[in-house]
Amino acid sequence: MRARFTLAEVRAQAISIVDKDGLAGLSMRSLAAALGTGPMTLYNYVKDREELEGLVAEAVLADIRLPRHSDDWRADVKAIATAWWLGVRQHPNAALLVLTRRTVSVAGYLPAERLVEALRRAGLSDLDVLAAFRGVLSLVMGAAQVELAGPLAGADREQSNAAVAKRIGDLAGAEHPHLAALSETSRRSTMVDDFGGALEMLLTGIEARSHAASRAPKHRR
């Protein structure tokens, strides 16, 4: 017998609720009501609250607009990481779940698969691919978490960033002059610029490791 809803339909409705009402607004009952069914129907798709939240995390990942494949591994890693970051930013209420919840199916695996594939083309060893993957992912999720932990969202994020930087600078004062100076610099930057700059530095390091690996004697991986 065909299921009444596809998992993709349930997933889309769940993220819609979280986007609108936050995690507090998501429950088996609220999701069932949005789908026009009873709560018990949802247990055919998820077994508990943790899996329901995993479905939301999966929805964020499945919604990422990944770039086309190119012959340039560095350009691909940059484009994938940026798309991943932008995708998480589109769902601020669900950002924490992407970091803390297991996905329910493989639907959310494609961004990670594409990132690993691009890094492998850099000619890194298996362990270096793993380290690079974790480094890029840490930057993506860390940047998103720092940004989305602020009190404002949407178009107000940059204004919030400037306000936070000013507050840090005022508190740091003469006692912590380097931090105070950095906070002043931060007020003249944007989150997009900061993320792009950090990603470029990380990619430069990965590329340097790639060049070193190509010149080193071959060892067993």
N, C-alpha and C positions, 0 to 999 in steps of 0.2 A: 504494500500500500504506500502510495506517495505521501511524503511528509507534507503537512499543511504549509509550512514555510521552509525556505532554504536557509541554511546557516548564514549565508550572506545577507538575507533579508533581516534576520534576527540581529545580526551584528550591526547593520546599518541603523536599525531603530534604536539599539542600545547606545551607540555613540551619539545619536541625535539627542537623546534624553540627557546624556552627560554634558554635551555642549551647551544645552539650554539651561539645565537645572543643577548641574554639578553632580558629583558622585553621590551626594546625599539624596538626590532625586531618583537615583537608579535602584530599583528593586525588582524582584520577580513580578510583583503585583503591578508596578507602574509600567514595566515593559510589556506585560501581558495586555494591559489596558490599551497601550499604544498600538499593539498588533491586532486588537480586537478578538482576543482569545482569553482563556483562563490560565492562571498561574501554573497549574499542573502541566499544561502543554509544554512549557519551557523546559521541564525536566527531561524532555526528549533531546534537548540540545546541550544543556549544562546541568551539572549535578548539584552545584552550590554557589554561594556568593563569590567565592574565589574564582571559579571558572567563569562566572558572569563577568567579573572584572577582567579576566583574561581575554574574554571575547571583545571587550572594549579596547584593550591594548592592541589586539589583533586588528581591529577596525582602523586604528590610527596608522599602523604599519601598512595595511593593505591599501590605504588611501594615498600613500606617497606616490607622487608623480615622478617616476624614475626617468632619467635621460636615456637617449639612444646610445647604444654601444659605439665606441670609436676605436681607433688603433693606438690611442695615446692613453696609457694606463693612468698617468698622473691626472690628466684632464677628466678621466672617468671617475677616479676616486674623489676628486674635488666636486664634480657634479652630483655624484651619488650622496656624498656626505652633506652637501648643501641642500639637496632635495629632502633628505631625511630630517635635517634640522628644521627646514621650513614646514615640513609635514607635521612635526610634533608641535610647532608653534601654532598651527591651525586649530589645535585641540588642547588649549591650556588646562582645562579641567581634567584631562585624561593623561597628561604628561607623566605624572608619577607612576601610573600603572604600566606604562611602556617599560619602565625601569624595574618594576618590582613584581610583575605578574607574568606567568607563563602563558603563552598563547594556546588556544584550544586546538588549532589545526595548523597546517603548514602555510596557510594563506598569508601569514605575516612574515614568512622567511625570505621572500624575494629580495628585499633591500640588503639583507645580510649576505645572501648568496651572490648578488651582483658585486658587492663590495669586496668580498673575498676573491672572487674571480679577477677583478681588476688588480688587486694587490699581488696576486700570483704572477701576473704578467710583468711585474717589476723585476722578476728574477731573484726574489728573496728566498731564503731557506724556509722550510716549513715553520720553524720556530719564529723566524722574523715576520712571516706573514701573520702568525697568531698575535705577536706583539703589536704589529702595525694595525691589525684589525681592532684590537682592544683599545689602542691609542686613539684611533679615529672615532670609534664608538663612544669612548669616554669624553672626547671633546664635544661631539654632537649632543649627547644627553646631558653632560655637565653644563654646557652653555644654555641649553633649553631650561634646565632646572633652575639655574641662577636667575635667568630672566623671568621665568614664570612664577618664581617664588615671591615676586614683588607684589605690592598692593594694587597695582593697576594693570589693565590688560588692553589688548587691541591697539588702537591709535595712541593711547596714553602711555605706552611702554617707554618710549624714548624720553618723555617728560618725567616719568618715574625714575628712569635711570639717572637723569641729571639731578633730580632731587636727592636720590640716595647718595650719589657721589658728593654732593655739597654737604650732606649731613656727615658723611665719613670724614671729609676734609676738615669740617669744623671741629669734630671730636678729636681728630688726630693732632691738629694744631702743631705747635713747635716741638712737642714731645716726640712726635713721629713725623719728621719733616719729609721723608721720602714717600710715605704713604699719603701725606697731605698733598704733595706735588703730583703724585699719580692720580689722585682723585680729581684734581684740577684738569689734568689731561683728559680724564675720562669724560668730563663734562663737554669736551669739544669733539668727542667721538660718538659713534653710534654702535648699537649692538651688531648690526649687519657688518660694519667695518671691523669690529673687534673679532667677530667669528671668522670672517674672511682672512684677516691677518694671521690669526692663530692657526688656521687650517693651512695656510701657505707655509708657515714655519714648520709645521709638522710634516707636510709633504716634502719640504726641502730635506729634512732629516731622513725621511724614508728613502728618498732618491739617493742621498749620499750613501746610505747603507746598501742600496742596490748596486751602486757603482763599485763600492768596496767588495761586495760579494762577487761581482763579475771579474775582479782582478785577483781574487784570492784563489789558492789551490783548491781543487775540488775535494770535498770530504763527503763522507756518508751523511745523509740527512737524518 
